Amino acid sequence: VLSWTAFFAGFGMTSIATTTIVYHVQPFFVVLIGVVFLKERISPDQILWMLGAFLGVVLASGLVVTHGHADAKWALGIALTLGAALLYAVATILAKGLGQQRAEITVLCQTLVGVVLLAPFADIGHPIAPASWGWLAGIGVLHTGIAYVLMNSAFPRLTTPVIGILTFIYPVVAIIIDWALY
């Protein structure tokens, strides 16, 4: 829950592309946690894949700031996004460790905790159009719920380097969508 809160806060302080790309240093956190705490091994090929992906993250993120774009707000957005990435990496490792736990139960518990923690911040006095509820259900169930169930069911069967490498598919799609739509 804190991961997503920090992630979405980063959008308003940097850009969608920068936040999304910086957030995707989380595979490195996943691999690092896996190597240090789970004693997993990483092969030279996996190291090369990760370094190549990291180079892509750096080049695409705008972390090398030019033309005076860096300010305190931008730096805070980057810091929040890095914190979100670390928290998501920890959640990934925890999901990996659940093994026999059914993924849909894990996702349901995470969602319920999120509802309870974020409910005090909801603007319930503001009317919501019926179409918006449809979009919320579609995004929440299809794009998030099903994706998270699938990911959480796969994590226990994958090594952290494989999880890390597979995670880099998302930022490529996000950059293309950001470029095309915004």
Backbone as JSON Lines, residues from 0, in Angstrom:
{"i":0,"aa":"V","n":[0.83,-1.19,0.0],"ca":[0.0,0.0,0.0],"c":[0.88,1.26,0.0]}
{"i":1,"aa":"L","n":[1.88,1.26,0.87],"ca":[2.78,2.42,0.9],"c":[3.56,2.54,-0.4]}
{"i":2,"aa":"S","n":[3.89,1.41,-1.0],"ca":[4.6,1.43,-2.27],"c":[3.8,2.16,-3.33]}
{"i":3,"aa":"W","n":[2.53,1.79,-3.47],"ca":[1.71,2.42,-4.5],"c":[1.42,3.88,-4.18]}
{"i":4,"aa":"T","n":[1.26,4.21,-2.92],"ca":[1.02,5.6,-2.53],"c":[2.22,6.46,-2.91]}
{"i":5,"aa":"A","n":[3.42,5.99,-2.58],"ca":[4.63,6.74,-2.93],"c":[4.82,6.8,-4.45]}
{"i":6,"aa":"F","n":[4.52,5.69,-5.13],"ca":[4.65,5.64,-6.59],"c":[3.77,6.69,-7.26]}
{"i":7,"aa":"F","n":[2.49,6.74,-6.88],"ca":[1.58,7.69,-7.5],"c":[1.89,9.13,-7.09]}
{"i":8,"aa":"A","n":[2.44,9.34,-5.9],"ca":[2.87,10.68,-5.51],"c":[4.02,11.15,-6.4]}
{"i":9,"aa":"G","n":[4.87,10.21,-6.81],"ca":[5.99,10.55,-7.68],"c":[5.55,11.09,-9.03]}
{"i":10,"aa":"F","n":[4.39,10.63,-9.53],"ca":[3.9,11.11,-10.83],"c":[3.75,12.63,-10.87]}
{"i":11,"aa":"G","n":[3.22,13.19,-9.79],"ca":[2.97,14.63,-9.75],"c":[4.23,15.45,-9.56]}
{"i":12,"aa":"M","n":[5.33,14.79,-9.23],"ca":[6.56,15.53,-8.95],"c":[7.62,15.38,-10.05]}
{"i":13,"aa":"T","n":[7.47,14.37,-10.89],"ca":[8.4,14.19,-12.0],"c":[7.56,14.11,-13.28]}
{"i":14,"aa":"S","n":[7.53,12.96,-13.89],"ca":[6.65,12.71,-15.03],"c":[6.25,11.25,-14.98]}
{"i":15,"aa":"I","n":[5.27,10.89,-15.76],"ca":[4.83,9.49,-15.78],"c":[5.98,8.6,-16.22]}
{"i":16,"aa":"A","n":[6.68,8.98,-17.28],"ca":[7.78,8.15,-17.78],"c":[8.9,8.05,-16.76]}
{"i":17,"aa":"T","n":[9.32,9.19,-16.19],"ca":[10.42,9.17,-15.23],"c":[10.06,8.35,-14.0]}
{"i":18,"aa":"T","n":[8.88,8.58,-13.45],"ca":[8.46,7.82,-12.28],"c":[8.41,6.33,-12.58]}
{"i":19,"aa":"T","n":[7.83,5.97,-13.71],"ca":[7.71,4.56,-14.06],"c":[9.08,3.92,-14.24]}
{"i":20,"aa":"I","n":[9.99,4.61,-14.9],"ca":[11.31,4.05,-15.13],"c":[12.1,3.96,-13.83]}
{"i":21,"aa":"V","n":[12.11,5.02,-13.04],"ca":[12.84,4.98,-11.77],"c":[12.28,3.89,-10.87]}
{"i":22,"aa":"Y","n":[10.97,3.74,-10.87],"ca":[10.33,2.69,-10.07],"c":[10.85,1.31,-10.46]}
{"i":23,"aa":"H","n":[11.23,1.18,-11.71],"ca":[11.68,-0.13,-12.17],"c":[13.15,-0.41,-11.9]}
{"i":24,"aa":"V","n":[13.71,0.3,-10.91],"ca":[14.95,-0.19,-10.33],"c":[14.61,-1.28,-9.32]}
{"i":25,"aa":"Q","n":[13.31,-1.47,-9.06],"ca":[12.91,-2.49,-8.09],"c":[13.4,-3.88,-8.44]}
{"i":26,"aa":"P","n":[13.55,-4.27,-9.73],"ca":[14.12,-5.59,-9.99],"c":[15.52,-5.75,-9.41]}
{"i":27,"aa":"F","n":[16.29,-4.65,-9.39],"ca":[17.62,-4.73,-8.8],"c":[17.52,-4.95,-7.3]}
{"i":28,"aa":"F","n":[16.55,-4.29,-6.67],"ca":[16.32,-4.52,-5.25],"c":[15.89,-5.96,-5.0]}
{"i":29,"aa":"V","n":[15.03,-6.51,-5.85],"ca":[14.58,-7.9,-5.71],"c":[15.78,-8.84,-5.78]}
{"i":30,"aa":"V","n":[16.62,-8.65,-6.79],"ca":[17.79,-9.52,-6.96],"c":[18.74,-9.36,-5.79]}
{"i":31,"aa":"L","n":[19.0,-8.13,-5.38],"ca":[19.91,-7.89,-4.26],"c":[19.4,-8.55,-2.98]}
{"i":32,"aa":"I","n":[18.13,-8.39,-2.69],"ca":[17.54,-9.03,-1.51],"c":[17.64,-10.55,-1.65]}
{"i":33,"aa":"G","n":[17.37,-11.08,-2.85],"ca":[17.46,-12.52,-3.08],"c":[18.85,-13.06,-2.87]}
{"i":34,"aa":"V","n":[19.86,-12.33,-3.34],"ca":[21.25,-12.77,-3.19],"c":[21.67,-12.69,-1.72]}
{"i":35,"aa":"V","n":[21.34,-11.59,-1.05],"ca":[21.79,-11.38,0.32],"c":[21.03,-12.24,1.32]}
{"i":36,"aa":"F","n":[19.7,-12.25,1.24],"ca":[18.91,-12.91,2.27],"c":[18.45,-14.32,1.92]}
{"i":37,"aa":"L","n":[18.23,-14.59,0.64],"ca":[17.76,-15.92,0.24],"c":[18.9,-16.78,-0.28]}
{"i":38,"aa":"K","n":[20.1,-16.21,-0.33],"ca":[21.31,-16.92,-0.79],"c":[21.15,-17.45,-2.21]}
{"i":39,"aa":"E","n":[20.38,-16.75,-3.04],"ca":[20.24,-17.15,-4.43],"c":[21.47,-16.72,-5.21]}
{"i":40,"aa":"R","n":[21.76,-17.47,-6.25],"ca":[22.91,-17.17,-7.08],"c":[22.44,-16.47,-8.35]}
{"i":41,"aa":"I","n":[23.31,-15.63,-8.87],"ca":[23.01,-14.95,-10.12],"c":[24.13,-15.3,-11.1]}
{"i":42,"aa":"S","n":[23.74,-15.7,-12.3],"ca":[24.72,-16.12,-13.31],"c":[25.31,-14.91,-14.03]}
{"i":43,"aa":"P","n":[26.45,-15.09,-14.68],"ca":[27.03,-13.98,-15.46],"c":[26.07,-13.47,-16.54]}
{"i":44,"aa":"D","n":[25.33,-14.37,-17.2],"ca":[24.35,-13.93,-18.2],"c":[23.27,-13.06,-17.58]}
{"i":45,"aa":"Q","n":[22.81,-13.45,-16.4],"ca":[21.78,-12.66,-15.72],"c":[22.32,-11.3,-15.3]}
{"i":46,"aa":"I","n":[23.58,-11.27,-14.88],"ca":[24.21,-9.99,-14.53],"c":[24.25,-9.08,-15.75]}
{"i":47,"aa":"L","n":[24.62,-9.63,-16.91],"ca":[24.65,-8.83,-18.14],"c":[23.27,-8.31,-18.51]}
{"i":48,"aa":"W","n":[22.24,-9.16,-18.4],"ca":[20.87,-8.73,-18.67],"c":[20.48,-7.59,-17.73]}
{"i":49,"aa":"M","n":[20.81,-7.74,-16.46],"ca":[20.44,-6.72,-15.48],"c":[21.2,-5.41,-15.75]}
{"i":50,"aa":"L","n":[22.49,-5.51,-16.09],"ca":[23.26,-4.29,-16.38],"c":[22.72,-3.59,-17.62]}
{"i":51,"aa":"G","n":[22.38,-4.37,-18.64],"ca":[21.79,-3.78,-19.85],"c":[20.47,-3.1,-19.54]}
{"i":52,"aa":"A","n":[19.66,-3.75,-18.73],"ca":[18.37,-3.16,-18.34],"c":[18.59,-1.91,-17.5]}
{"i":53,"aa":"F","n":[19.57,-1.95,-16.61],"ca":[19.87,-0.79,-15.78],"c":[20.32,0.4,-16.63]}
{"i":54,"aa":"L","n":[21.16,0.13,-17.62],"ca":[21.58,1.19,-18.53],"c":[20.36,1.81,-19.21]}
{"i":55,"aa":"G","n":[19.44,0.97,-19.63],"ca":[18.21,1.47,-20.23],"c":[17.41,2.32,-19.26]}
{"i":56,"aa":"V","n":[17.34,1.9,-18.0],"ca":[16.64,2.67,-16.97],"c":[17.27,4.05,-16.83]}
{"i":57,"aa":"V","n":[18.58,4.1,-16.74],"ca":[19.27,5.38,-16.56],"c":[19.06,6.29,-17.76]}
{"i":58,"aa":"L","n":[19.22,5.74,-18.96],"ca":[19.09,6.56,-20.16],"c":[17.66,7.06,-20.37]}
{"i":59,"aa":"A","n":[16.68,6.22,-20.09],"ca":[15.29,6.6,-20.34],"c":[14.67,7.43,-19.23]}
{"i":60,"aa":"S","n":[15.26,7.4,-18.03],"ca":[14.61,8.04,-16.89],"c":[14.82,9.54,-16.81]}
{"i":61,"aa":"G","n":[15.85,10.04,-17.43],"ca":[16.16,11.45,-17.27],"c":[16.87,11.72,-15.97]}
{"i":62,"aa":"L","n":[17.45,10.7,-15.35],"ca":[18.17,10.91,-14.1],"c":[19.38,11.82,-14.3]}
{"i":63,"aa":"V","n":[19.94,11.8,-15.49],"ca":[20.99,12.75,-15.82],"c":[20.26,13.99,-16.31]}
{"i":64,"aa":"V","n":[20.03,14.91,-15.4],"ca":[19.16,16.05,-15.67],"c":[19.91,17.1,-16.48]}
{"i":65,"aa":"T","n":[19.23,17.6,-17.5],"ca":[19.78,18.7,-18.28],"c":[18.75,19.81,-18.34]}
{"i":66,"aa":"H","n":[19.18,20.97,-18.74],"ca":[18.3,22.12,-18.95],"c":[17.59,22.56,-17.67]}
{"i":67,"aa":"G","n":[18.18,22.34,-16.5],"ca":[17.63,22.86,-15.26],"c":[16.34,22.24,-14.79]}
{"i":68,"aa":"H","n":[16.04,21.01,-15.15],"ca":[14.79,20.4,-14.75],"c":[14.78,19.91,-13.3]}
{"i":69,"aa":"A","n":[15.94,19.77,-12.69],"ca":[15.98,19.25,-11.33],"c":[15.67,20.37,-10.34]}
{"i":70,"aa":"D","n":[14.79,20.08,-9.41],"ca":[14.51,20.98,-8.31],"c":[14.13,20.11,-7.12]}
{"i":71,"aa":"A","n":[13.78,20.73,-6.01],"ca":[13.46,19.96,-4.8],"c":[12.26,19.05,-5.01]}
{"i":72,"aa":"K","n":[11.27,19.53,-5.74],"ca":[10.08,18.72,-6.01],"c":[10.44,17.49,-6.83]}
{"i":73,"aa":"W","n":[11.26,17.67,-7.85],"ca":[11.71,16.56,-8.7],"c":[12.5,15.55,-7.87]}
{"i":74,"aa":"A","n":[13.41,16.05,-7.02],"ca":[14.22,15.17,-6.17],"c":[13.34,14.39,-5.2]}
{"i":75,"aa":"L","n":[12.34,15.04,-4.63],"ca":[11.42,14.34,-3.73],"c":[10.64,13.28,-4.49]}
{"i":76,"aa":"G","n":[10.22,13.6,-5.7],"ca":[9.53,12.61,-6.54],"c":[10.4,11.39,-6.81]}
{"i":77,"aa":"I","n":[11.67,11.62,-7.1],"ca":[12.62,10.52,-7.32],"c":[12.79,9.72,-6.03]}
{"i":78,"aa":"A","n":[12.94,10.4,-4.89],"ca":[13.11,9.71,-3.6],"c":[11.88,8.88,-3.25]}
{"i":79,"aa":"L","n":[10.69,9.44,-3.43],"ca":[9.46,8.68,-3.17],"c":[9.37,7.46,-4.07]}
{"i":80,"aa":"T","n":[9.75,7.64,-5.33],"ca":[9.68,6.54,-6.28],"c":[10.68,5.45,-5.93]}
{"i":81,"aa":"L","n":[11.89,5.82,-5.52],"ca":[12.87,4.82,-5.08],"c":[12.38,4.08,-3.84]}
{"i":82,"aa":"G","n":[11.77,4.82,-2.91],"ca":[11.19,4.17,-1.73],"c":[10.09,3.21,-2.11]}
{"i":83,"aa":"A","n":[9.26,3.61,-3.07],"ca":[8.2,2.73,-3.57],"c":[8.79,1.47,-4.18]}
{"i":84,"aa":"A","n":[9.86,1.62,-4.93],"ca":[10.52,0.47,-5.57],"c":[11.06,-0.5,-4.52]}
{"i":85,"aa":"L","n":[11.66,0.04,-3.47],"ca":[12.19,-0.82,-2.41],"c":[11.05,-1.55,-1.69]}
{"i":86,"aa":"L","n":[9.99,-0.85,-1.38],"ca":[8.84,-1.48,-0.72],"c":[8.21,-2.56,-1.59]}
{"i":87,"aa":"Y","n":[8.12,-2.31,-2.9],"ca":[7.55,-3.3,-3.8],"c":[8.47,-4.52,-3.89]}
{"i":88,"aa":"A","n":[9.78,-4.3,-3.88],"ca":[10.72,-5.42,-3.91],"c":[10.55,-6.29,-2.67]}
{"i":89,"aa":"V","n":[10.39,-5.66,-1.52],"ca":[10.16,-6.42,-0.28],"c":[8.86,-7.2,-0.38]}
{"i":90,"aa":"A","n":[7.8,-6.59,-0.91],"ca":[6.52,-7.3,-1.09],"c":[6.68,-8.48,-2.03]}
{"i":91,"aa":"T","n":[7.48,-8.32,-3.07],"ca":[7.73,-9.42,-4.02],"c":[8.43,-10.57,-3.32]}
{"i":92,"aa":"I","n":[9.44,-10.27,-2.53],"ca":[10.18,-11.32,-1.8],"c":[9.26,-12.0,-0.8]}
{"i":93,"aa":"L","n":[8.42,-11.23,-0.12],"ca":[7.47,-11.83,0.83],"c":[6.49,-12.74,0.1]}
{"i":94,"aa":"A","n":[5.99,-12.31,-1.06],"ca":[5.07,-13.15,-1.85],"c":[5.78,-14.41,-2.32]}
{"i":95,"aa":"K","n":[7.04,-14.29,-2.69],"ca":[7.83,-15.45,-3.11],"c":[7.94,-16.45,-1.96]}
{"i":96,"aa":"G","n":[8.09,-15.94,-0.76],"ca":[8.25,-16.8,0.41],"c":[6.97,-17.46,0.89]}
{"i":97,"aa":"L","n":[5.83,-17.02,0.39],"ca":[4.56,-17.6,0.85],"c":[4.31,-18.99,0.26]}
{"i":98,"aa":"G","n":[4.96,-19.31,-0.84],"ca":[4.94,-20.65,-1.41],"c":[3.57,-21.26,-1.61]}
{"i":99,"aa":"Q","n":[3.08,-21.98,-0.62],"ca":[1.83,-22.73,-0.73],"c":[0.58,-21.86,-0.57]}
{"i":100,"aa":"Q","n":[0.74,-20.64,-0.1],"ca":[-0.41,-19.75,0.08],"c":[-1.03,-19.44,-1.28]}
{"i":101,"aa":"R","n":[-2.34,-19.55,-1.39],"ca":[-3.02,-19.23,-2.65],"c":[-2.84,-17.74,-2.96]}
{"i":102,"aa":"A","n":[-2.45,-17.47,-4.19],"ca":[-2.14,-16.1,-4.6],"c":[-3.34,-15.17,-4.48]}
{"i":103,"aa":"E","n":[-4.53,-15.68,-4.78],"ca":[-5.71,-14.79,-4.7],"c":[-6.0,-14.37,-3.27]}
{"i":104,"aa":"I","n":[-5.66,-15.22,-2.3],"ca":[-5.83,-14.85,-0.88],"c":[-4.83,-13.76,-0.51]}
{"i":105,"aa":"T","n":[-3.6,-13.91,-0.97],"ca":[-2.57,-12.9,-0.71],"c":[-2.99,-11.56,-1.28]}
{"i":106,"aa":"V","n":[-3.44,-11.55,-2.53],"ca":[-3.85,-10.3,-3.18],"c":[-5.07,-9.7,-2.49]}
{"i":107,"aa":"L","n":[-6.02,-10.53,-2.1],"ca":[-7.2,-10.04,-1.38],"c":[-6.79,-9.39,-0.06]}
{"i":108,"aa":"C","n":[-5.9,-10.02,0.68],"ca":[-5.43,-9.45,1.96],"c":[-4.72,-8.12,1.73]}
{"i":109,"aa":"Q","n":[-3.86,-8.06,0.72],"ca":[-3.17,-6.8,0.41],"c":[-4.18,-5.71,0.05]}
{"i":110,"aa":"T","n":[-5.18,-6.06,-0.73],"ca":[-6.19,-5.1,-1.15],"c":[-7.01,-4.6,0.04]}
{"i":111,"aa":"L","n":[-7.41,-5.51,0.91],"ca":[-8.19,-5.11,2.09],"c":[-7.38,-4.21,3.02]}
{"i":112,"aa":"V","n":[-6.11,-4.51,3.2],"ca":[-5.25,-3.64,4.01],"c":[-5.18,-2.25,3.36]}
{"i":113,"aa":"G","n":[-5.05,-2.22,2.04],"ca":[-5.03,-0.94,1.33],"c":[-6.31,-0.15,1.51]}
{"i":114,"aa":"V","n":[-7.44,-0.83,1.43],"ca":[-8.73,-0.16,1.62],"c":[-8.81,0.46,3.01]}
{"i":115,"aa":"V","n":[-8.43,-0.3,4.01],"ca":[-8.5,0.19,5.39],"c":[-7.55,1.37,5.61]}
{"i":116,"aa":"L","n":[-6.32,1.26,5.1],"ca":[-5.34,2.32,5.31],"c":[-5.65,3.59,4.52]}
{"i":117,"aa":"L","n":[-6.22,3.44,3.34],"ca":[-6.46,4.61,2.49],"c":[-7.87,5.19,2.62]}
{"i":118,"aa":"A","n":[-8.8,4.47,3.24],"ca":[-10.18,4.95,3.38],"c":[-10.28,6.32,4.04]}
{"i":119,"aa":"P","n":[-9.49,6.61,5.08],"ca":[-9.6,7.94,5.69],"c":[-9.26,9.09,4.74]}
{"i":120,"aa":"F","n":[-8.57,8.81,3.67],"ca":[-8.17,9.85,2.73],"c":[-9.12,9.97,1.53]}
{"i":121,"aa":"A","n":[-10.13,9.12,1.49],"ca":[-11.07,9.12,0.36],"c":[-12.0,10.32,0.47]}
{"i":122,"aa":"D","n":[-12.31,10.91,-0.66],"ca":[-13.23,12.04,-0.72],"c":[-14.62,11.48,-1.0]}
{"i":123,"aa":"I","n":[-15.27,10.97,0.07],"ca":[-16.57,10.32,-0.12],"c":[-17.7,11.32,-0.34]}
{"i":124,"aa":"G","n":[-17.44,12.6,-0.12],"ca":[-18.45,13.62,-0.35],"c":[-18.55,14.02,-1.81]}
{"i":125,"aa":"H","n":[-17.62,13.59,-2.61],"ca":[-17.59,13.92,-4.04],"c":[-18.31,12.83,-4.82]}
{"i":126,"aa":"P","n":[-19.37,13.19,-5.58],"ca":[-20.1,12.15,-6.32],"c":[-19.24,11.54,-7.43]}
{"i":127,"aa":"I","n":[-19.41,10.25,-7.62],"ca":[-18.66,9.52,-8.64],"c":[-19.64,9.03,-9.7]}
{"i":128,"aa":"A","n":[-19.35,9.34,-10.94],"ca":[-20.22,8.94,-12.05],"c":[-20.22,7.43,-12.2]}
{"i":129,"aa":"P","n":[-21.36,6.84,-12.59],"ca":[-21.42,5.38,-12.77],"c":[-20.36,4.84,-13.72]}
{"i":130,"aa":"A","n":[-20.06,5.58,-14.78],"ca":[-19.03,5.12,-15.73],"c":[-17.67,5.02,-15.04]}
{"i":131,"aa":"S","n":[-17.42,5.92,-14.09],"ca":[-16.14,5.87,-13.37],"c":[-16.03,4.6,-12.54]}
{"i":132,"aa":"W","n":[-17.14,4.16,-11.97],"ca":[-17.13,2.9,-11.21],"c":[-16.78,1.73,-12.14]}
{"i":133,"aa":"G","n":[-17.29,1.79,-13.36],"ca":[-16.96,0.76,-14.34],"c":[-15.48,0.74,-14.67]}
{"i":134,"aa":"W","n":[-14.92,1.94,-14.88],"ca":[-13.48,2.02,-15.14],"c":[-12.68,1.53,-13.94]}
{"i":135,"aa":"L","n":[-13.1,1.92,-12.75],"ca":[-12.41,1.49,-11.54],"c":[-12.44,-0.02,-11.4]}
{"i":136,"aa":"A","n":[-13.6,-0.62,-11.64],"ca":[-13.71,-2.08,-11.56],"c":[-12.84,-2.75,-12.62]}
{"i":137,"aa":"G","n":[-12.87,-2.21,-13.83],"ca":[-12.06,-2.79,-14.9],"c":[-10.58,-2.72,-14.61]}
{"i":138,"aa":"I","n":[-10.13,-1.54,-14.19],"ca":[-8.71,-1.38,-13.88],"c":[-8.34,-2.18,-12.63]}
{"i":139,"aa":"G","n":[-9.2,-2.12,-11.62],"ca":[-8.91,-2.81,-10.37],"c":[-8.92,-4.32,-10.49]}
{"i":140,"aa":"V","n":[-9.92,-4.85,-11.17],"ca":[-10.04,-6.31,-11.27],"c":[-9.16,-6.87,-12.38]}
{"i":141,"aa":"L","n":[-9.3,-6.32,-13.59],"ca":[-8.58,-6.89,-14.73],"c":[-7.1,-6.54,-14.73]}
{"i":142,"aa":"H","n":[-6.81,-5.25,-14.7],"ca":[-5.43,-4.83,-14.86],"c":[-4.59,-5.01,-13.6]}
{"i":143,"aa":"T","n":[-5.2,-4.96,-12.46],"ca":[-4.44,-5.1,-11.22],"c":[-4.68,-6.44,-10.57]}
{"i":144,"aa":"G","n":[-5.91,-6.76,-10.28],"ca":[-6.22,-7.99,-9.54],"c":[-5.73,-9.25,-10.23]}
{"i":145,"aa":"I","n":[-6.12,-9.44,-11.48],"ca":[-5.71,-10.65,-12.19],"c":[-4.2,-10.68,-12.39]}
{"i":146,"aa":"A","n":[-3.63,-9.53,-12.76],"ca":[-2.17,-9.47,-12.95],"c":[-1.44,-9.84,-11.66]}
{"i":147,"aa":"Y","n":[-1.91,-9.31,-10.53],"ca":[-1.25,-9.6,-9.26],"c":[-1.42,-11.05,-8.84]}
{"i":148,"aa":"V","n":[-2.57,-11.62,-9.09],"ca":[-2.76,-13.05,-8.77],"c":[-1.79,-13.88,-9.6]}
{"i":149,"aa":"L","n":[-1.68,-13.58,-10.88],"ca":[-0.76,-14.32,-11.74],"c":[0.69,-14.15,-11.29]}
{"i":150,"aa":"M","n":[1.07,-12.91,-10.98],"ca":[2.45,-12.68,-10.54],"c":[2.73,-13.37,-9.21]}
{"i":151,"aa":"N","n":[1.81,-13.23,-8.25],"ca":[2.03,-13.84,-6.94],"c":[2.03,-15.36,-7.0]}
{"i":152,"aa":"S","n":[1.33,-15.93,-7.96],"ca":[1.37,-17.39,-8.09],"c":[2.66,-17.83,-8.76]}
{"i":153,"aa":"A","n":[3.28,-16.97,-9.56],"ca":[4.54,-17.33,-10.23],"c":[5.76,-17.1,-9.36]}
{"i":154,"aa":"F","n":[5.75,-16.1,-8.49],"ca":[6.93,-15.74,-7.71],"c":[7.57,-16.91,-6.96]}
{"i":155,"aa":"P","n":[6.8,-17.76,-6.28],"ca":[7.44,-18.86,-5.55],"c":[8.21,-19.83,-6.44]}
{"i":156,"aa":"R","n":[7.87,-19.89,-7.72],"ca":[8.51,-20.84,-8.64],"c":[9.7,-20.25,-9.39]}
{"i":157,"aa":"L","n":[9.93,-18.95,-9.25],"ca":[10.99,-18.29,-10.0],"c":[12.1,-17.83,-9.07]}
{"i":158,"aa":"T","n":[13.31,-17.77,-9.61],"ca":[14.41,-17.18,-8.85],"c":[14.28,-15.67,-8.93]}
{"i":159,"aa":"T","n":[14.91,-14.98,-7.99],"ca":[14.81,-13.52,-8.01],"c":[15.46,-12.9,-9.25]}
{"i":160,"aa":"P","n":[16.56,-13.45,-9.8],"ca":[17.07,-12.86,-11.05],"c":[16.07,-12.97,-12.21]}
{"i":161,"aa":"V","n":[15.36,-14.08,-12.3],"ca":[14.36,-14.23,-13.36],"c":[13.2,-13.26,-13.14]}
{"i":162,"aa":"I","n":[12.76,-13.11,-11.9],"ca":[11.7,-12.13,-11.59],"c":[12.18,-10.74,-12.0]}
{"i":163,"aa":"G","n":[13.41,-10.4,-11.65],"ca":[13.95,-9.09,-11.98],"c":[14.0,-8.83,-13.47]}
{"i":164,"aa":"I","n":[14.47,-9.79,-14.23],"ca":[14.58,-9.62,-15.68],"c":[13.2,-9.48,-16.32]}
{"i":165,"aa":"L","n":[12.25,-10.3,-15.9],"ca":[10.9,-10.24,-16.48],"c":[10.18,-8.93,-16.17]}
{"i":166,"aa":"T","n":[10.55,-8.29,-15.07],"ca":[9.89,-7.06,-14.66],"c":[10.18,-5.9,-15.61]}
{"i":167,"aa":"F","n":[11.23,-5.99,-16.39],"ca":[11.59,-4.88,-17.29],"c":[10.69,-4.76,-18.51]}
{"i":168,"aa":"I","n":[9.75,-5.65,-18.68],"ca":[8.82,-5.53,-19.8],"c":[7.9,-4.33,-19.6]}
{"i":169,"aa":"Y","n":[7.46,-4.11,-18.38],"ca":[6.5,-3.04,-18.08],"c":[7.0,-1.64,-18.42]}
{"i":170,"aa":"P","n":[8.24,-1.26,-18.04],"ca":[8.63,0.12,-18.34],"c":[8.7,0.43,-19.83]}
{"i":171,"aa":"V","n":[9.03,-0.55,-20.64],"ca":[9.06,-0.33,-22.09],"c":[7.66,0.04,-22.57]}
{"i":172,"aa":"V","n":[6.66,-0.7,-22.11],"ca":[5.27,-0.42,-22.49],"c":[4.86,0.96,-21.96]}
{"i":173,"aa":"A","n":[5.23,1.29,-20.73],"ca":[4.86,2.58,-20.14],"c":[5.46,3.75,-20.93]}
{"i":174,"aa":"I","n":[6.71,3.61,-21.36],"ca":[7.34,4.68,-22.13],"c":[6.61,4.88,-23.46]}
{"i":175,"aa":"I","n":[6.28,3.79,-24.12],"ca":[5.58,3.88,-25.4],"c":[4.21,4.54,-25.22]}
{"i":176,"aa":"I","n":[3.48,4.15,-24.18],"ca":[2.16,4.74,-23.93],"c":[2.29,6.21,-23.56]}
{"i":177,"aa":"D","n":[3.27,6.55,-22.71],"ca":[3.49,7.95,-22.33],"c":[3.81,8.79,-23.56]}
{"i":178,"aa":"W","n":[4.67,8.28,-24.43],"ca":[5.04,9.0,-25.65],"c":[3.84,9.16,-26.58]}
{"i":179,"aa":"A","n":[3.06,8.1,-26.73],"ca":[1.95,8.12,-27.68],"c":[0.76,8.95,-27.2]}
{"i":180,"aa":"L","n":[0.48,8.92,-25.9],"ca":[-0.74,9.56,-25.39],"c":[-0.5,10.91,-24.74]}
{"i":181,"aa":"Y","n":[0.66,11.14,-24.2],"ca":[0.87,12.37,-23.43],"c":[1.93,13.22,-24.06]}
